[in-house]
Amino acid sequence: MKSRCKIHTNLFSLVLLFILGMSASSAKAAKGYYYQIKIYHYKTQTQEGRIERYLEHAYLPALHRAGIANVGVFKPIKQDTSDMRIYVFTPFKSLDKLTGIDSKIEADTKYLTDGEDYISAGFKDAPYSRIETLVLKAFPRMPTPAVPVLTGNKAGRVYELRSYESATEKYNFNKVRMFNDGDEVGLFKRLGFNAVFYSEVIAGSRMPNLMYMTTFNNKQDRDKHWETFSNDAYWKSLSSKPEYQNNVSHADIIFLYPAAYSDF
């Protein structure tokens, strides 16, 4: 009887360890960064200067003091003069950190002082037309952001932000799966695309959607990489698979360059 009890106890322990191990693995797999992309829309050079002074001297330093590293600030290589933009990419280790960052920096007296001109702008003297905010969740295949390893001059670099919309949530899930299970992420890595992040948009004006950013020393470097990608045997095989058809209904490609004060 004791022998049977011992066997049952050992079996129970093994099952429990297996379940706990599975839970730990699931929890580990579920972990990943959340990203915020703020897009400042503005119409005048006066507004542009005001936003940039705020970002450089108040906002980014406050984020750094709050423990947020590698904040990217970018401007379109070709601006639409009727709707000019500045993009701010901020990585967070958790959703709680993302949702709590505003209250944290608003308690920073240096931030309030350094950003006074922007923060206390008058009703008829707003520094922007509007702010658009996107919240993104990192892909499992790349759960943390990366600082690109580039050798070209900072001003000449090309940061390519891609947005892939899908016709339905099911097609969006399929395209996300193509990046992860299909290892499109691994293909980009093998070909040296210097990705900053890959992510699913969980809150934004265009849904369902995924976004990612790759980086290059210059436009020539970018074009050469994409030519290699298009001709790659793995990509041809992956993109021709029946299960991955029609999963993108609209794509936007935005070419950006980093501000001088951007962290990367």
VENMOMO-V886997 format. One line per field, one symbol per residue. ss: DSSP state (A for helix, B for strand, O for the rest). phi: phi as a letter, one per 20 degrees, with the letter a starting at -180 (. if undefined). A space follows every 50 residues. Layout:
ss=???
phi=???
//
This chain:
ss=OAAAAAAAAAAAAAAAAAAAAAAAAAAAAAOOOBBBBBBBBBOOAAAAAA AAAAAAAAAAAAAAAOOOOOOBBBBBOOOOOOOBBBBBBBBBOOAAAAAA AAAAAAOOAAAAAAOAAAAOOOOOOOOOOBBBBBBBBBOAAAOOOOOOOO OOOAAAOBBBBBBBBOOOAAAAAAAAAAAAOOOAAAAAAAOOOOOOBBBB BBBOOOOOBBBBBBBBOOAAAAAAAAAAAAAOAAAAAAAAOAAAOOOOOB BBBBBBBBOOOOOO
phi=.ffffffffffffffffffffffffffffffrfdcddedeebccfffgff ffffffdcffgffffenedledcccffdeefebfbcdcdcecfbfffffe ffffffeeffgfffdggefdgfgecffbeaddcddcdffgfbfcfcefec dfggfefdddedcdecfbffffgffffffefflfgffgffemelfeacbd fdbaeccfbccbcdcbfaffffffffffffeffffffffefgfdelecdb cdddeccffgeffb
//
